């Protein structure tokens, strides 16, 4: 249940796309793939050319580029996923300025939540390993092997916080997630530091711009390029 306190005008809660907006998982992804392929094939690869296109996809797709043979591919994909959830955790990074921005939100009594594509246990481990867990009032992760559903994950946050979507903002670098959030009533803002291209939504260039988001109103989103 959300704690009601006096606070500055603006969104009562800000929900983030944990995987794509707060956490930079590129180094962890590269490490997991490189080590898995080495363990299975004995060959060391350079995973860096693959990270931007294949991070976030099924591990089999990246493995298929660098491993020959169906048996070896399955083993390498399974090991990549396993290592990403264990030994690679220490290589997760937080995007520059995120910690300070979340501290500002907390100081202004704006509640913070996050959604994740990963199962709850892995998402929680990622939040804990990066120190982000101390900022989060709610973490809505994807159950089991279910498909990532932005609307359902956001609904989980709203149920816990007990706010309507119109009182909340959603921040992501992914256009489809932003479109879904806007369709159900969230104020939607592009995290430009994590976006792969222009989304058409008001952009926050750096996490430090989140303070300006606090002053926004439901009927007046902040200008592009905050």
matplotlib code that plots the C-alpha trace (Angstrom):
import matplotlib.pyplot as plt

x = [0.0, 1.3, 2.2, 0.4, 2.6, 2.6, 4.6, 5.3, 2.9, 3.3, 3.1, 2.5, 4.6, 7.1, 7.4, 10.6, 11.4, 14.1, 15.8, 16.0, 16.1, 17.7, 20.1, 22.8, 23.2, 25.5, 28.7, 26.8, 25.3, 28.6, 30.3, 27.6, 27.7, 31.5, 32.0, 29.3, 30.6, 34.1, 32.9, 31.0, 33.3, 36.7, 36.7, 36.9, 34.6, 34.2, 30.5, 30.6, 29.4, 26.3, 25.2, 23.1, 21.1, 20.7, 20.5, 17.0, 16.3, 16.3, 19.9, 19.6, 19.6, 22.9, 24.5, 23.5, 25.8, 28.9, 28.4, 28.1, 26.0, 22.6, 23.7, 26.4, 24.1, 21.5, 24.1, 25.7, 22.3, 21.2, 24.6, 24.4, 21.0, 22.3, 25.4, 23.5, 21.4, 24.4, 28.0, 27.3, 25.2, 28.4, 28.9, 25.5, 25.8, 23.4, 23.1, 25.0, 22.9, 20.2, 21.0, 21.1, 17.8, 16.1, 17.3, 15.7, 12.4, 12.5, 13.4, 10.4, 8.1, 7.4, 7.1, 9.2, 8.4, 9.8, 8.7, 10.8, 10.9, 12.6, 11.1, 10.8, 13.7, 16.2, 14.7, 15.1, 18.7, 19.5, 17.9, 19.8, 23.1, 23.0, 21.6, 18.4, 16.2, 16.5, 14.6, 11.8, 8.4, 7.2, 8.8, 6.4, 8.3, 7.2, 5.9, 7.6, 8.1, 5.2, 5.5, 6.4, 3.2, 3.7, 0.1, -0.1, 3.2, 2.1, -1.3, 0.6, 2.4, -0.9, -2.6, 0.2, 0.5, -3.3, -3.0, -4.8, -2.6, -3.4, -1.5, 1.6, 4.4, 6.2, 9.8, 11.3, 13.5, 11.3, 8.6, 6.2, 6.3, 5.7, 2.8, 1.1, 1.6, 0.1, -2.8, -3.8, -3.5, 0.2, 2.2, 4.9, 8.4, 11.3, 14.5, 16.8, 19.9, 18.5, 16.5, 17.7, 15.9, 13.4, 10.1, 8.0, 7.4, 8.7, 12.3, 14.4, 17.9, 19.6, 18.3, 18.9, 15.9, 13.5, 13.2, 11.4, 9.1, 8.0, 6.6, 4.6, 0.8, -1.4, -2.6, 0.8, 3.7, 7.3, 8.8, 10.9, 14.6, 14.2]
y = [0.0, 3.4, 5.8, 9.1, 12.1, 15.8, 16.2, 18.6, 18.9, 16.5, 12.8, 10.9, 8.0, 7.4, 3.9, 3.0, 0.3, -1.4, -3.4, -0.7, 2.6, 2.1, -0.8, -1.0, -4.7, -4.6, -5.7, -8.4, -9.7, -9.7, -11.6, -14.2, -15.0, -14.9, -17.2, -19.6, -20.0, -20.5, -23.2, -25.1, -24.8, -23.8, -20.8, -17.2, -14.8, -11.0, -10.5, -6.7, -6.5, -8.5, -6.7, -3.9, -6.0, -9.2, -8.1, -8.6, -11.4, -15.1, -16.3, -18.8, -16.0, -14.6, -18.0, -19.1, -16.4, -17.7, -21.4, -24.2, -27.4, -27.6, -29.4, -26.9, -24.0, -25.3, -25.8, -22.4, -20.7, -22.4, -21.6, -18.0, -17.5, -19.2, -17.1, -13.9, -14.6, -15.5, -14.6, -11.8, -9.8, -8.1, -6.6, -4.8, -1.1, 1.8, 4.5, 7.6, 10.0, 7.5, 7.0, 10.7, 11.2, 8.5, 10.0, 13.3, 11.6, 9.9, 13.2, 14.8, 12.0, 10.7, 7.0, 4.9, 1.6, -0.5, -3.1, -5.9, -8.4, -10.9, -13.3, -11.7, -13.5, -12.4, -8.8, -8.6, -9.8, -7.3, -4.5, -5.6, -6.1, -2.5, -1.0, 0.2, -1.9, 0.7, 3.2, 0.9, 0.8, -1.8, -4.1, -5.8, -8.6, -11.1, -14.4, -17.6, -18.0, -15.7, -13.1, -9.6, -7.6, -3.9, -3.2, -6.1, -5.1, -1.5, -2.7, -4.6, -1.4, 0.5, -2.1, -1.9, 1.9, 2.5, 5.3, 5.7, 5.7, 9.4, 10.2, 8.4, 8.8, 6.1, 6.4, 4.1, 4.2, 1.8, 3.2, 0.2, 0.3, 4.1, 3.8, 1.1, 3.2, 6.3, 4.3, 3.4, 6.9, 7.3, 10.4, 8.8, 10.1, 9.0, 8.1, 9.5, 8.1, 4.6, 5.1, 3.5, 6.2, 9.0, 7.7, 10.8, 11.2, 14.1, 13.3, 13.5, 13.9, 13.0, 11.5, 14.8, 16.1, 14.1, 16.9, 18.9, 16.0, 16.4, 19.9, 18.7, 18.5, 15.8, 18.2, 19.6, 17.2, 18.7, 20.0, 17.8, 17.7, 18.3]
z = [0.0, -0.9, 1.9, 1.6, 2.4, 1.5, -1.8, -4.6, -7.5, -10.4, -10.9, -7.6, -8.9, -11.6, -13.1, -15.0, -17.5, -15.3, -18.0, -20.7, -18.7, -15.3, -15.8, -18.5, -19.1, -22.1, -20.3, -18.5, -21.7, -23.5, -20.6, -20.4, -24.2, -24.4, -21.4, -22.5, -26.0, -24.6, -22.2, -24.9, -27.9, -26.4, -28.7, -27.5, -29.4, -29.4, -28.5, -28.8, -32.5, -31.4, -28.3, -29.7, -32.1, -30.1, -26.4, -25.4, -27.9, -27.2, -26.5, -29.3, -31.9, -30.8, -30.3, -33.8, -35.2, -33.5, -32.8, -35.3, -34.6, -33.0, -29.9, -29.1, -29.8, -27.4, -24.7, -25.3, -25.2, -22.0, -20.4, -21.5, -19.8, -16.7, -16.4, -17.1, -14.0, -11.8, -12.4, -14.9, -12.3, -11.0, -14.4, -14.5, -14.5, -13.7, -16.3, -15.3, -13.2, -12.5, -8.8, -8.1, -10.0, -8.1, -4.9, -5.9, -6.6, -3.2, -1.5, -3.2, -1.9, -5.4, -5.3, -7.7, -9.3, -12.1, -14.6, -15.9, -18.8, -16.5, -13.9, -10.5, -8.9, -11.6, -11.8, -8.0, -8.1, -10.7, -8.7, -5.6, -7.3, -8.7, -5.5, -7.2, -4.9, -2.2, -4.3, -5.5, -3.8, -6.3, -8.8, -11.3, -13.1, -15.7, -14.1, -15.2, -18.9, -19.8, -22.5, -21.4, -21.2, -20.6, -19.7, -17.2, -15.6, -15.2, -13.8, -11.2, -10.1, -10.0, -7.9, -5.3, -5.3, -5.4, -7.9, -11.2, -14.3, -14.8, -11.6, -12.7, -15.3, -17.2, -18.4, -21.0, -24.1, -26.0, -28.2, -28.0, -24.2, -24.2, -26.6, -24.4, -21.2, -22.9, -24.2, -20.6, -19.3, -18.1, -18.8, -21.0, -21.3, -23.5, -21.6, -24.3, -22.7, -23.3, -26.5, -29.7, -31.8, -31.5, -30.0, -30.6, -26.9, -24.7, -24.2, -21.0, -22.3, -19.0, -15.8, -14.0, -16.1, -14.0, -11.5, -14.2, -14.7, -11.1, -11.9, -14.9, -14.8, -16.2, -18.9, -19.7, -20.4, -20.1, -23.3, -25.5, -24.5, -20.7]

ax = plt.figure().add_subplot(projection="3d")
ax.plot(x, y, z, "-o")
ax.set_aspect("equal")
plt.show()
